[in-house]
Amino acid sequence: MKTARRTSSHFPLVICVALASLLGSIACRKPAPTGKRYEIRGKVLAVDKTTRTATIAHEDIQGFMPAMTMEFRVKDDAMLEIIGPGDQIAGTLVVDGIASWIDQLTVTKEGVADADAKPAEGLGPKLGTEVPDFRLMNQDGQQIHLGQYRGKALALTFIYTRCPLPEYCTLMSNNFHVLDNALQQSADLYAKTHLLTITIDPEYDKPEVLRSYGAAHTERYANEKFDHWEFATGTAEEVRGVATFFGMRYFHDNDTGVDEIVHSLVTALVGPDGKVFKLYRENQWKPEEILADLKSLTASPGQ
């Protein structure tokens, strides 16, 4: 009996020691990194500490995307303090689901900022500014102009179909898909609104490309008629005119022999009177926010 009691009193101790050893081992392990990681090298063109982004003209990112110029979210605020326009940098681009960011960023060579570079602040129209009657071409190859949407509240955004970062163009299109579906829940609100997605890559995004891209995002495919949500392109000058008016930080740079695109994000809400009602910068806005604004705008007296 004594032996039995002695064995019983030590057995829980053995388990506790084993568990402590196991848990200690687990606690010491670093969590496995998530997402795919790619080496990125390039030149910093602009830094925006407010949005925690850096515009980088980068080299080919092996296995992910060709050389181009884009805005990237920066993982750590401290990294934004050590980089500036003109710097050559190296780091890691992490792509995890619908998010991506730059990590482990270092300056490989200090540079000099472009004296002609325009500051990010102050871009875009003032609220209440009348929108010019810009002319474009929709996904069916038909000429359209922004003036034709007078009388409706117009939500418009900018994308390009080859954009590889999930929280940029893809997120904008996914958000508009959610918004389009939400608007369909009210026949009256649906009739008073319109959605327009404009490409900033007109050389590639021809009407047939936008039709395929758009039908995939509405998830109606061959049944999509684009009555409520259209996709538009145009000449380079036409597209640039619209983008510039709404404050899109966007330009083409062919110095490296590759057509590079500076890719910021701007979404706008134009009132039935054809005037700018609200601008949503970057990708922090939610479909519910624009839905609420559309309800408020279309319910205004006299509309």
C-alpha positions in Angstrom: 0.0 0.0 0.0 2.8 2.4 0.8 4.3 1.7 -2.6 1.0 2.4 -4.3 0.6 5.7 -2.4 4.2 6.7 -3.2 3.6 6.0 -6.9 0.3 7.9 -6.9 1.9 11.0 -5.3 4.8 11.2 -7.8 2.8 10.6 -11.0 1.1 14.0 -11.2 4.5 15.6 -10.6 6.0 13.7 -13.5 3.1 14.9 -15.7 3.6 18.5 -14.6 7.3 18.4 -15.3 6.7 17.0 -18.7 4.0 19.5 -19.5 6.2 22.4 -18.2 9.0 21.2 -20.4 6.7 20.9 -23.4 5.0 24.3 -22.9 8.4 25.9 -22.2 9.6 24.5 -25.5 6.6 25.8 -27.3 6.8 29.2 -25.7 10.4 29.6 -26.8 9.5 28.9 -30.4 8.9 31.9 -32.7 5.5 31.9 -34.4 5.7 30.6 -38.0 5.7 33.6 -40.4 2.6 33.9 -42.5 2.3 35.0 -46.1 4.6 34.7 -49.1 7.8 36.7 -48.9 9.7 38.3 -51.8 12.9 40.3 -52.0 12.4 43.9 -53.2 14.9 46.5 -54.3 14.4 49.9 -55.7 14.3 53.7 -55.3 12.1 55.6 -53.0 10.1 58.4 -54.8 7.9 59.5 -51.9 7.2 58.8 -48.2 3.8 59.4 -46.6 3.9 59.0 -42.8 0.2 59.7 -42.5 -0.8 56.7 -44.5 2.4 54.7 -43.6 3.3 54.2 -47.2 6.3 54.6 -49.5 6.2 55.0 -53.3 9.0 52.8 -54.7 10.3 52.4 -58.2 11.3 48.8 -57.8 13.2 46.2 -59.8 11.6 42.9 -60.9 10.3 41.1 -57.9 11.2 37.5 -58.8 8.2 35.2 -58.9 5.7 37.9 -58.2 5.7 41.1 -60.4 7.7 43.0 -63.0 9.5 46.2 -62.4 7.1 49.2 -61.9 6.4 52.0 -59.5 3.8 51.5 -56.7 2.8 52.6 -53.2 3.6 50.1 -50.6 2.5 50.0 -46.9 5.4 49.9 -44.6 5.4 47.5 -41.6 7.1 49.6 -39.0 6.8 53.3 -38.4 10.5 53.4 -37.5 11.3 52.3 -41.1 9.6 55.5 -42.4 12.0 57.6 -40.4 15.1 56.1 -42.0 14.1 56.4 -45.6 13.5 59.4 -47.9 13.0 60.3 -51.6 16.0 59.3 -53.7 17.2 56.5 -51.3 18.0 53.1 -52.8 16.4 50.5 -50.5 16.2 46.7 -50.0 13.6 44.8 -48.1 11.0 42.1 -48.0 7.6 42.3 -49.6 5.1 40.2 -47.6 1.8 39.2 -49.3 -0.6 37.5 -46.9 -4.2 37.0 -48.2 -5.7 40.4 -48.9 -2.8 42.3 -47.2 0.7 43.2 -48.2 3.5 45.3 -46.7 7.2 46.0 -46.8 9.3 44.5 -43.9 13.0 44.5 -43.0 13.6 47.7 -44.9 17.1 49.0 -45.2 18.8 51.9 -47.1 21.5 50.6 -49.4 22.5 54.0 -50.8 21.3 57.4 -49.8 20.0 59.6 -52.6 18.8 63.0 -53.5 15.1 63.8 -53.8 13.7 65.0 -57.1 13.3 68.8 -56.7 10.4 68.7 -59.1 8.4 66.2 -57.1 4.9 67.3 -56.1 3.9 67.0 -52.5 1.1 64.5 -51.7 -1.0 67.0 -49.8 -3.5 69.2 -51.5 -4.1 66.9 -54.4 -7.6 66.6 -55.7 -10.6 68.9 -56.0 -12.3 70.8 -53.2 -15.6 69.5 -52.1 -18.4 71.1 -54.0 -16.3 71.5 -57.1 -18.2 70.7 -60.3 -16.8 67.7 -62.2 -15.9 68.3 -65.8 -17.7 66.3 -68.4 -14.9 63.9 -68.9 -15.3 61.5 -71.9 -14.3 57.9 -71.7 -15.2 54.5 -73.2 -17.0 51.7 -71.3 -16.5 48.0 -71.4 -18.7 47.6 -74.4 -16.7 50.1 -76.5 -19.4 52.7 -76.1 -18.5 56.4 -75.6 -19.6 57.7 -72.2 -19.2 61.0 -70.4 -19.6 61.9 -66.8 -22.3 64.4 -67.5 -24.7 61.6 -68.4 -24.9 60.5 -64.8 -26.3 63.9 -63.6 -29.4 63.2 -61.5 -27.8 60.2 -59.9 -25.2 59.9 -57.2 -22.0 58.5 -58.8 -19.4 56.5 -56.9 -16.2 56.1 -58.9 -12.8 54.6 -58.3 -9.6 53.8 -60.1 -7.9 50.4 -60.7 -5.9 48.5 -63.3 -6.5 44.9 -64.0 -2.9 43.7 -63.8 -2.4 45.2 -60.3 -0.8 42.4 -58.2 -1.3 43.7 -54.7 -4.5 42.3 -53.1 -5.3 45.3 -50.9 -5.1 47.8 -53.8 -7.1 47.4 -57.0 -8.6 44.0 -56.0 -9.8 45.4 -52.8 -11.4 48.4 -54.5 -13.2 46.1 -56.9 -14.3 43.8 -54.1 -15.6 46.7 -52.1 -17.6 48.0 -55.1 -19.0 44.5 -55.5 -20.2 44.5 -51.9 -21.6 48.1 -52.5 -23.3 47.1 -55.7 -25.0 44.1 -54.0 -26.1 46.3 -51.0 -27.6 48.9 -53.3 -29.7 46.2 -55.0 -31.5 45.7 -51.7 -33.4 48.9 -52.3 -34.9 49.5 -55.8 -35.3 53.2 -55.1 -31.7 53.6 -54.0 -30.4 51.4 -56.8 -32.2 53.6 -59.4 -30.7 56.8 -57.9 -27.0 55.6 -57.9 -24.4 54.5 -60.4 -20.9 52.9 -60.0 -17.9 53.5 -62.3 -14.5 51.9 -62.2 -11.8 53.6 -64.3 -8.6 52.0 -65.4 -5.3 53.8 -65.2 -3.7 51.4 -67.7 -5.6 52.1 -70.9 -2.9 50.7 -73.1 -3.6 47.2 -71.8 -7.1 47.5 -70.3 -9.1 47.7 -73.5 -12.9 47.4 -73.4 -12.9 43.6 -73.8 -10.4 43.2 -70.9 -12.5 45.4 -68.7 -15.7 43.5 -69.7 -14.1 40.2 -68.6 -12.6 41.7 -65.4 -15.9 43.4 -64.5 -18.1 40.4 -65.1 -15.8 38.3 -62.9 -16.1 40.9 -60.1 -19.9 41.3 -60.3 -20.0 37.4 -60.4 -22.7 37.6 -63.1 -20.3 36.6 -65.9 -22.1 36.1 -69.2 -25.3 37.5 -67.7 -23.8 40.9 -66.7 -25.3 43.8 -68.5 -23.3 46.6 -66.7 -26.5 48.6 -66.2 -25.5 49.9 -62.8 -21.7 49.3 -62.5 -19.6 50.2 -65.5 -15.9 49.9 -66.2 -14.2 52.6 -68.3 -11.0 53.2 -70.3 -10.0 55.8 -72.8 -7.0 57.4 -74.4 -4.0 58.0 -72.2 -4.9 61.7 -72.2 -8.5 61.1 -71.3 -7.7 58.8 -68.4 -5.0 61.1 -67.1 -7.3 64.0 -67.2 -9.9 62.2 -64.9 -7.2 60.8 -62.6 -5.5 64.2 -62.2 -8.7 66.0 -61.4 -9.5 63.6 -58.6 -6.0 63.8 -57.2 -4.7 60.4 -58.2 -1.0 60.1 -57.6 -0.3 58.3 -60.8 2.2 58.6 -63.7 4.1 56.5 -66.2 7.9 56.3 -66.1 9.7 54.6 -69.0 13.2 55.5 -68.0 14.1 51.9 -67.3 12.4 50.6 -70.5 9.5 49.3 -68.5 6.2 51.0 -68.3 6.0 51.7 -64.6 2.9 53.0 -62.8 2.7 55.0 -59.6 -0.3 53.6 -58.0 -2.2 55.4 -55.3 -5.8 55.0 -54.5 -8.7 57.5 -54.8 -12.4 56.8 -54.6 -14.9 59.7 -55.1 -18.6 60.3 -54.6 -20.2 62.8 -57.0 -23.6 64.2 -56.2 -26.6 64.2 -58.5 -25.7 67.9 -59.1 -22.5 66.8 -60.7 -20.3 68.2 -57.9 -17.7 66.4 -55.7 -19.4 65.3 -52.5 -16.6 63.3 -50.8 -13.2 61.8 -51.5 -12.0 58.6 -49.9 -8.3 58.3 -50.1 -6.2 55.1 -49.9 -7.9 51.8 -49.0 -9.2 52.4 -45.4 -12.8 53.1 -46.4 -15.5 50.4 -46.1 -18.5 49.7 -48.5 -20.8 50.5 -45.6 -19.4 54.0 -45.4 -20.1 54.8 -49.0 -23.5 53.1 -48.7 -24.4 55.4 -45.8 -23.2 58.5 -47.7 -25.2 57.5 -50.8 -28.3 57.1 -48.7 -27.8 60.5 -47.1 -27.0 62.1 -50.5 -30.0 60.7 -52.4 -32.3 61.5 -49.5 -31.3 65.2 -49.5 -34.2 67.7 -50.0 -34.8 68.4 -53.6 -33.3 65.2 -54.8 
